[in-house]
Amino acid sequence: MEYEKMTNKERVKIQTLGQLKAVGYASKSIKEELRQNLIHKIKNQENVFEGIWGYEDTVIPDIERAILSGHNINLLGLRGQAKTRIARMMTLLLDEYVPVVKGSELNDDPMRPISSFALELIREKGDDTPIVWWAREDRYTEKLATPDVSVADLIGDVDPIKAATMKLSYNDERVIHFGLVPRSHRSIFVINELPDLQARIQVALFNILQEGDIQIRGFKLRLPLDIQFVFTANPEDYTNRGSIVTPLKDRIESQIITHYPKSIEIGRKITAQEAKLANRPLEKIHVPEFMKDLIEQIAVEARESEYVDEKSGVSARLTISAYENLISAAERRLYLNNENETMVRVVDLIGVVPAITGKVELVYEGEQEGAGLVAHNLIGKAIRSLFTRYFPSPEQKKKDKEGNPYVLPLSWFGEGNELDLLASHSDKAYKTALHNVPGLEKIVTEYVKDLPEKEKEFYMEFALHGLAEYSQLSKKLLDTGMQFKDLFSSMFDLGNPGMDDDDEEENPFE
């Protein structure tokens, strides 16, 4: 029976080198293994990197070309761009099982042994050499590059305890304790944040990448290690903490640049896939589709903000955490009011602020309040950016002077009326408060096409937030919600020391 025609179930029954030879097993390098399996998947229209969105026409084709070329790979990009995830998914291109000389710490191929242990065992037992089968999910090693990583960690060192126990001289190769790289023979080896690795440690990788030599203390071993290297790096590291030394960069054949989602639609797919919402009462919480766009737009605004360090980037984890907090804000209200169902509100974005502050690196670091104000500013900009998707520009309508749909609600606020929208309001109190504003419902029913009845109040609230972002209304942040009032009376109040506004903050969105 030919090895290639056997099923995995039949293969793993083989237990000796002689049996392996009898079925015609032929060794192949890990790069050839990846290449052949990729070709098979491409021909069968199979997606290797399932769940990696937005890279279909950019990053993934580059990775596939690199694998077909047998290249080591460096994934270069800002944080939260799925670099490590892509590296881990490359294991799906490995054979499901491969044979290994039993007891070998270097995972020796029975037909191409490289360690002294395997060579000696095969000389002694010949075709009776025992073999075991190695699953592809175990053929992956990942190391985070940190300043304390040593050559011994990666390559190896002399082990005096082994020498004493086995009564061996330090001249004997068997006293070597191999590091992570040799132990990853026939595997995918990933070093995350490569620039953080000290230059002298990077130098230790030169020969492994090019010639296959490793040198440990006084030993120079010719070990033709068979490894698929994948490195990840953040461009920020090149200037802030370290860099990839030029000779090492030269030995990494393919450098592939990753990027953030290029559209809100792709961002939504990533967020929906990654958000951890198990055991949440999602059937009781209605989320307008537009709110999902608004969450993604916050990340878009952050990546373009003058307050956020663009070199650091804004991870996709921002929208994932923000969406989880948004659902939690609605869920909390559900329990507070002992209601059977609720709908996500724009005011719930207050609960999203903690998910933003830890995900953005400010250009000028200051007090913690600074990050909070920037988060509110980003939310406000996101609302403004998407407002005209549904409603006409308040600035343009003000210039037209005729047919301004916002006149009625703005006049109501101009008469001194105020509106408090609290995140903890029951659904009934929330709806009542919004319907007290004359003309607001008419604006929504006139401009929001195919408006679901249950989302009417959501868009009514969104209209108020939009008017505030266009400086038609004043919006103040309360401890538990938002207060809307006339813009000019608000400006007057700021200059009046007699007003009791101690529990309020100035509008952080303006």
C-alpha positions, 0 to 999 in steps of 0.5 A: 500500500502506498503511503500517499493513498493511506488514510490517517487512521491507517498511517498511525498504526505504523509503529516501526521504521521498517513498516514506514519504509514498506509503505513508501514513505518519503520525507519532505521539508515543512516548506514543501509540506505547506506548499503542497497542502496550499496548492491542494486547497487553492485548487479546491477553492478552500479558504485556509484563513477562515475568519480573517476578514478584509485581507482577501485581496491584499495580505492573504494572497501575499502570504500564499505567494510566500508559502509557494516560494518557500519563504520565511515571513515577517508580518509587519503591521500595527497592533490588532491586525490579526498577525499572530492569528494568521501565523497560528492558522498556518498549522492548518496547512500542515499534514495532519500527522507526521512520523517521529523517531520515538524519544527524540527531543528534536522530533527527528524524521525517521528517514532524515534523522539529525540528532545524535540520539536518533542516529544512534538509535537507528544504527542500533535497531535499524528497521525496528526503530520505534516511531510515533505520530505527531499531530499538526496542532503540536507542530507550532511554537510561539515566543514573545520577544522580550528584552530578557530572552537569551541565546540559551532560551532560543538556541540552547546551552550546555547542561551541567546537570545532564553532564553530571547525571550521565557522567559525560564530558563537556566535549560530548554533544549529549550534554547540550540542552537545546533551546526552543528553535532546535526543538521546533524542528519540522514545525512552525516557529513564531517570534512575536514583536521581533524588534523587541529582541536584543540585537545580539539575540537576533544575530544568533538567528542568522545561520539558522535562517541561512545555513542551518548551523547552530553554535552553542558554547564551544560546540559547532553543530551542523544541524539542518533544522527544518523550520518555517519561521514567521515573525511579527513586528510593529513599525512603532517598535522600529523607532521606540524600542528597537529594530530588526538588524539589517542582516536578519531582515535580509534573510527573511525573504517575504515581508508582508504589510498588514492593515486595518479594515478598509470599510465599516462592513468589514469591521462589523464582521470582525466585531461580530465574530470576535465579541464574547457574548455567550450567555448574554440575554441577546434575545431581550436586547434589540440592537439597531444595525446602525448602532453597529456602524456607529461603533465601527465609526468610533475606531475610524475616527480614532485612527484619524484623530489628531489626539491619538498617536497614529504610530501606535495604531488603534486595535480592532480590539477597541470595537470588540470591547466597545460592542461588548460594553454596549450590550452590557449597558443595555443588559444592566438596564434590563435588570435595574428596571426588571423589564423583559426587553430593551433596546440599545440607546445612543446614551449607552455609549457612555458605557463604551468609554472605558473600552476606548480609553485603554485602547488609544495611545494619546499624542500627549499623555496627561491625566486620566481625564484626558483619555476620557475626554478624547473618548467622548470626543471620538464618540461625538465625531462618529455621531457627526460623521454618520448623521447625514446618512439619515438626516439633512445637514443642520448647517445647510438647512439653517442656511436655506432658511426655508423648510428647516425640519429642525425649527420646531424642536430647536424652538422648544429648547430655545424656550428654556426646556431641557431634556435629561436622558439617563442610561438607567431610564425605563423604556417607558420613561425613555420614550416619554421623554423623547416624545415630549420634544415637539417635531422630533418624531416627524423628523425621524418618520420623514427622513429615516427610510424603512424605519422599524417601529421599535427603533423610532425612539432610537433615531429620535435620540440620535437626531438630538445627539446629531444636532448637538454635534452640529452645534445646534443644541447644547449637550452636557454629560451627566453622571448617568446620562446626557442633558440637552438644552438650548445652546445659547442659554447654556453659554449664558449659564457657563458665565453665571456663578449662581447656577447649580451645575456642580454635578455637570461637566462642560460638553466634552464633545465640543 
